[in-house]
Amino acid sequence: MIKRRNRLGRNDWHQQAAQFHDLAAHAHRVAATHHGKEDHRRGHELSKQAMEHSAKAYQFSQEARKTAGTGSANLAGKRNKKKK
């Protein structure tokens, strides 16, 4: 996972998290539809899938928070402090 953190910027992590949030929301909507049609087995499968997507979204959100302090603005601030 360390290699991946180096390759993705903060906005990339947020984008990935947003995509997984969207997938989770979609899976929840479809699961609700299946439950409404008395197809509880498929609804349960989709609910589990939604939970997995939500967990992935959370992981990507946490990575975005970790990389928040490594942006170019912070690096410029560190360079300015060294000059003083």
C-alpha positions in Angstrom: 0.0 0.0 0.0 3.0 2.3 0.5 3.8 2.3 -3.2 0.2 3.3 -4.0 0.3 6.2 -1.5 3.3 7.6 -3.3 1.6 7.4 -6.7 -1.7 9.0 -5.8 -2.2 12.6 -4.7 -4.7 13.8 -2.2 -7.3 14.6 -4.8 -6.9 11.1 -6.3 -7.6 9.5 -3.0 -10.7 11.7 -2.6 -11.8 10.8 -6.1 -11.5 7.1 -5.3 -13.4 7.5 -2.1 -16.2 9.3 -3.8 -16.5 6.6 -6.4 -16.8 3.9 -3.8 -19.4 6.0 -1.9 -21.4 6.2 -5.2 -21.1 2.5 -5.7 -22.3 1.8 -2.2 -25.2 4.1 -2.5 -26.2 2.5 -5.8 -25.9 -1.0 -4.3 -28.1 0.1 -1.3 -30.8 1.5 -3.7 -30.8 -1.8 -5.8 -30.9 -3.9 -2.6 -33.9 -2.0 -1.4 -35.7 -2.6 -4.7 -35.0 -6.3 -4.4 -36.2 -6.4 -0.9 -39.4 -4.7 -2.0 -39.9 -7.3 -4.6 -39.5 -10.1 -2.0 -36.1 -11.1 -3.5 -34.4 -11.1 -0.1 -31.5 -13.3 -1.1 -30.4 -10.9 -3.8 -31.2 -7.9 -1.6 -28.9 -9.3 1.1 -26.1 -9.9 -1.4 -26.3 -6.4 -2.6 -26.4 -5.1 1.0 -23.2 -6.9 1.7 -21.7 -5.5 -1.5 -22.7 -2.0 -0.4 -21.0 -2.5 2.9 -17.8 -3.6 1.2 -17.9 -0.5 -1.0 -18.5 1.7 2.1 -15.4 0.1 3.8 -13.3 0.8 0.7 -14.5 4.4 0.6 -13.6 4.8 4.3 -10.1 3.4 3.6 -9.5 5.8 0.7 -10.8 8.7 2.8 -8.3 7.8 5.5 -5.5 7.7 2.9 -6.6 11.1 1.7 -6.4 12.5 5.2 -2.9 11.0 5.6 -1.6 12.6 2.4 -3.3 16.0 3.2 -0.1 17.3 4.9 2.2 16.5 1.9 0.8 19.0 -0.6 3.0 21.4 -2.5 1.8 24.3 -0.4 3.2 22.7 2.7 6.4 21.9 1.0 6.8 25.6 0.0 6.1 26.6 3.6 8.9 24.3 4.7 11.3 25.7 2.2 10.5 29.3 3.4 11.1 28.3 7.0 14.6 26.9 6.0 15.5 30.2 4.4 14.9 32.2 7.7 
